[in-house]
Amino acid sequence: MKAKLFLVASLFAVIAQAQLTTINEDFSNFTAGPTSFPQYGWSIIVPPNPLPNPPAPFIRVIENGTAKTVQAYPGNSSNQPLYLITPQIVAPAGDKTISFDTGLVASSPGTTTIQIGIATNPTDMVGTFVPVGDPIPITSTTVQNVKVNIPQSAGTYLVIRHTPTAPHTALEIDNVKYDVSLAVNESAFNNNFKFAVSPDNNSLRFVSNEQLSTAKVYSSTGQLATEGKITNNALDITRLKTGVYFIVIENANGQSVKSKFIKK
């Protein structure tokens, strides 16, 4: 019996520590209320209440009609960040984005700034939080979708940081997804399609049954690095520095295919 219990505990530990390759979370299975986190591997960090009286800062899952959303509320605090932290993921390879729906809660007296980041320790944002992309101002209650490319990293936690400009400025977060980064046409072509970096490292050479049209090349952080027409089944990449790149190639019918290459 003890051996069986030990085996069950060991299997549970393995499952509990599994790293995710993707995330698709609408929080519908979460228990709403003041003790919403930690739950399902998600965790939070909030600042202490600067005043002796409530309300204190919190991040919790709330009932929003028939749905559930995350609400981040600074209470009496202002200009102090609140952190929503995902479950542990496989170290990013630079080929995915994080996206989510967000907006201010009605009657919020100020605005806020969202900063996406990657961390190596979910309990230490001061020492391990690394910003990704530019800060994103949130100034309206209108729900908007935020999407940020996640670069290659050794960090294994994605973080949404909410920094309000005034006390009581609350933010809602929902539909958090972490998945492939560069969207392409659903009718993407891939039949007998190949390409390679030329021996002189200055161009991409394509072999395809399709008539290729244009290509866009993105850095590992999701920034557009170069784009242009594919001429004589080649694309000039002379201006690109050494590194890992993602490419979206379009054919004459407007269909697209995504791939990755390394310029040495």
C-alpha positions in Angstrom: 0.0 0.0 0.0 2.8 2.4 0.9 4.5 1.7 -2.4 1.3 2.4 -4.3 0.8 5.7 -2.5 4.4 6.7 -3.2 3.9 5.9 -6.9 0.7 8.0 -7.1 2.4 10.9 -5.3 5.3 10.7 -7.7 3.1 10.7 -10.7 1.2 13.7 -9.4 4.4 15.6 -8.9 5.4 14.9 -12.5 2.0 16.1 -13.8 2.0 19.2 -11.5 5.5 20.2 -12.8 4.7 19.7 -16.5 5.7 22.6 -18.6 3.1 23.9 -21.1 3.8 24.4 -24.8 0.7 26.5 -25.4 -1.9 28.3 -23.3 -5.6 28.9 -24.0 -7.3 30.2 -20.8 -10.7 31.9 -20.5 -10.8 31.2 -16.7 -14.2 29.6 -16.9 -13.1 26.7 -14.8 -11.6 28.9 -12.1 -13.2 29.4 -8.7 -14.1 33.1 -8.5 -13.5 35.1 -5.3 -10.9 36.7 -3.2 -8.7 33.6 -3.1 -8.6 33.0 -6.8 -4.9 32.5 -7.0 -2.8 30.4 -7.0 -5.0 28.2 -9.2 -4.3 25.9 -12.1 -0.7 26.9 -12.0 -1.5 30.7 -12.3 -0.2 33.0 -9.6 -0.1 36.7 -8.7 2.1 39.3 -7.0 0.5 42.5 -5.7 1.9 45.5 -3.8 1.1 46.0 -0.1 -1.7 48.3 0.9 0.0 51.8 1.4 -2.7 52.8 3.9 -3.8 51.3 7.2 -7.4 50.9 5.9 -8.8 48.9 3.0 -9.2 48.5 0.1 -6.0 46.7 -0.5 -4.7 45.7 -4.0 -5.9 42.4 -5.4 -6.0 40.2 -8.5 -9.0 37.8 -8.6 -11.3 36.0 -10.9 -14.8 37.6 -10.9 -18.2 36.6 -12.3 -19.0 38.8 -15.3 -22.5 37.8 -16.3 -22.3 34.2 -17.5 -18.5 34.5 -18.0 -15.5 34.9 -15.8 -12.6 37.3 -16.1 -9.6 38.3 -14.2 -9.8 41.7 -12.5 -6.6 43.5 -11.3 -7.3 46.2 -8.8 -4.7 48.4 -7.1 -6.9 49.6 -4.2 -5.3 52.6 -2.5 -2.0 52.0 -4.3 -0.9 53.8 -7.5 2.2 53.5 -9.7 2.9 50.2 -8.1 2.8 47.2 -10.5 0.5 44.2 -10.1 1.6 40.9 -11.8 -0.5 38.1 -13.3 1.8 35.1 -13.9 1.1 32.1 -16.2 1.8 28.5 -15.4 5.3 27.4 -16.3 5.9 27.0 -20.0 8.6 25.3 -22.1 11.4 27.9 -22.6 10.2 30.0 -25.6 11.9 29.4 -29.0 10.7 32.7 -30.4 7.9 31.3 -32.5 4.8 32.2 -30.4 2.9 35.2 -29.2 0.9 35.9 -26.1 -2.5 37.5 -26.7 -5.4 38.5 -24.5 -8.4 40.7 -24.2 -8.2 43.7 -21.9 -9.7 47.0 -20.9 -10.3 49.3 -18.0 -13.1 48.6 -15.6 -15.9 51.2 -15.7 -15.5 54.1 -13.4 -11.7 53.7 -13.1 -10.3 57.1 -12.3 -7.0 56.7 -14.1 -5.3 54.8 -16.9 -2.8 52.0 -16.9 0.2 50.6 -18.7 0.6 46.9 -19.5 4.0 45.5 -19.9 4.5 41.9 -21.0 7.5 40.1 -19.6 9.3 36.8 -19.1 10.5 35.6 -15.7 12.5 32.7 -14.4 11.0 32.8 -10.9 7.3 33.3 -10.4 7.9 34.7 -6.9 10.6 37.3 -7.9 9.5 40.0 -10.3 12.2 42.5 -9.2 15.1 40.2 -9.9 13.9 38.0 -12.9 11.2 40.0 -14.8 12.5 40.8 -18.3 10.3 43.2 -20.3 9.2 42.1 -23.8 8.1 44.6 -26.4 7.0 48.2 -25.7 4.7 49.2 -22.8 1.0 49.2 -23.9 -1.2 52.1 -22.7 -4.7 51.1 -21.7 -6.9 54.2 -21.6 -10.5 53.0 -22.3 -13.1 50.5 -21.1 -13.4 49.3 -24.7 -12.1 45.8 -24.8 -9.1 45.4 -27.0 -7.0 42.5 -28.0 -3.3 42.7 -27.2 -0.8 40.5 -29.0 3.0 40.5 -28.3 5.6 38.2 -29.9 7.6 36.3 -27.3 11.3 36.0 -28.2 13.6 33.1 -27.5 14.4 33.0 -23.8 15.5 30.9 -20.9 12.6 32.2 -18.8 9.7 29.9 -18.3 6.9 32.1 -17.0 5.0 34.7 -19.0 3.9 37.8 -17.0 1.3 40.5 -17.6 2.2 43.6 -15.5 -0.4 46.2 -14.8 0.9 49.6 -13.6 -2.0 52.1 -12.8 -1.6 55.9 -12.8 -4.1 56.4 -10.0 -5.6 54.4 -7.1 -8.7 52.3 -7.8 -7.8 52.0 -11.5 -8.9 48.4 -12.3 -8.1 46.3 -15.3 -9.8 43.3 -16.8 -8.0 40.4 -18.5 -9.5 37.5 -20.3 -8.9 34.9 -23.1 -5.1 34.6 -22.6 -3.5 32.6 -25.4 0.1 31.6 -26.0 0.5 30.0 -29.4 2.1 30.2 -32.8 3.0 33.8 -33.7 2.7 34.6 -37.3 -0.8 34.0 -38.6 -1.1 32.8 -42.2 -4.0 32.0 -44.6 -5.9 28.9 -43.6 -5.6 27.7 -47.2 -1.8 27.9 -46.9 0.2 26.1 -49.6 3.0 23.7 -48.7 3.1 21.2 -51.5 6.7 20.6 -52.6 7.8 23.9 -51.1 11.5 24.2 -50.1 13.9 27.1 -49.5 17.5 27.6 -48.2 20.0 30.3 -47.4 22.4 30.7 -50.3 26.1 29.7 -49.9 27.1 33.4 -49.7 24.5 34.0 -47.0 23.0 36.9 -48.9 19.7 35.5 -50.3 17.0 32.9 -49.8 16.5 30.5 -52.7 13.1 28.9 -53.2 11.9 25.8 -54.9 8.2 25.5 -55.4 5.5 24.4 -57.8 3.7 27.6 -56.9 4.2 31.0 -58.4 5.7 32.9 -55.4 5.0 36.6 -54.9 6.3 38.3 -51.8 7.9 37.5 -48.5 8.1 39.1 -45.0 10.9 38.3 -42.7 10.5 38.8 -38.9 13.1 38.8 -36.2 12.9 36.4 -33.2 11.2 39.2 -31.3 8.5 39.5 -33.9 9.7 42.8 -35.5 9.6 43.1 -39.3 13.2 42.8 -40.5 12.7 43.0 -44.3 10.2 42.4 -47.0 10.0 42.3 -50.7 9.1 40.6 -53.9 10.5 37.1 -54.7 12.3 37.5 -58.0 13.7 34.5 -59.9 12.8 32.4 -56.8 15.1 34.4 -54.6 14.8 37.1 -51.9 17.7 39.4 -50.9 18.6 39.2 -47.2 21.9 41.0 -47.4 20.8 43.6 -44.8 19.9 41.0 -42.2 22.3 40.4 -39.3 23.2 37.0 -38.0 20.3 35.3 -36.1 17.1 33.3 -36.2 14.3 34.6 -38.4 10.7 33.8 -39.3 9.4 34.2 -42.8 5.9 34.4 -44.3 5.9 33.6 -48.0 2.9 34.5 -50.2 2.0 33.0 -53.6 0.2 34.7 -56.5 -3.2 33.5 -55.2 -2.7 35.3 -51.8 -2.1 32.1 -49.9 0.7 32.1 -47.3 3.1 29.7 -45.6 5.3 30.3 -42.6 8.7 28.9 -41.8 12.0 29.7 -40.0 15.6 30.0 -41.0 19.0 31.0 -39.6 21.3 33.5 -41.1 24.9 32.7 -40.1 
